[in-house]
Amino acid sequence: MDRPASNQVSATGAKHVGRIVDRDISALLVAYHKDGNQDARERLLVDLMPLVRALAARYAGRGEPLEDLVQVGALGLIKAVDRFDVDRGVEFSSYAVPTIVGEIRRHFRDKAWAMHVPRRLKELSVRLSRILDELTTELGHSPTVAELAEASGVEEEDVIDALDSTHAYSTRSLQAPFDDEGDDSLFDKLGVEETGYAEVEDGSLVSAGLDALDERERRIVQLRFFDEMTQSQIAAELGISQMHVSRLLRRALGTMRGRIDELMGETDV
């Protein structure tokens, strides 16, 4: 855990604890741990929730709802209250804040990621988020990758990987609305069957079939199916009988079919 971050958070937590007016945290802790007073424990948990909310708010906007982070932080508070040693003579905030923050960070590290990301990148991503805020304030502009790398003490490539890994916090359902202006879902935009591929494939097969014909047969097929002429019109165009056209067309189609079947058989092998 990054020491500067912990110190900063501890200061924030201590400030919020100090704002709890007319609430003797130390006395309640003693009553709970020495006398087993469960009412004191419940009051501690209720009175210290502002501290939890303040700490959870620091991690908002990272892919997890704030209320979920508050619940995770509340678990950290329970651990802090139950495990605190009243005989050590230290302030409760110095123990509670790292415990609560640790629980929230553990949640991000272990559970909040929708895709598997190496642990070192998860931890670096969280650390870079704080460093990014600090450098932006200090420099007056968004820091470069090189500046982030220098401030965090890692290679630039690691910074890039960690920044990219933030996209793995959550995924989007394909059934979610594509935008606010229509009823289309993301699936409607992505799940479109491309009919052009089939047309290209069919066209190449027809071309191969035509290549198997002689010049007159190819001319008859083109006139019949491409120019949409009737057999009598073709007969007049070529100066032959309609019966002859019919016979030539039937033979041409048989030749084309045989060539196409041959090609299809080669494809299936």
Secondary structure, DSSP 8 states (H G I E B T S, - for coil): --HHHHHHHHHHHHHHHHT-TT--HHHHHHHHHHH--HHHHHHHHHHTHHHHHHHHHTTTTSSS-HHHHHHHHHHHHHHHHHH--TTS---HHHHHHHHHHHHHHHHHHHTS-SS---HHHHHHHHHHHHHHHHHHHHHSS---HHHHHHHHTS-HHHHHHHHHHGGGS----TTSBS-SSSS-BHHHHH----THHHHHHHHHHHHHHHHTS-HHHHHHHIIIIIS---HHHHHHHHTS-HHHHHHHHHHHHHHHHHHHHHHHHHHH-
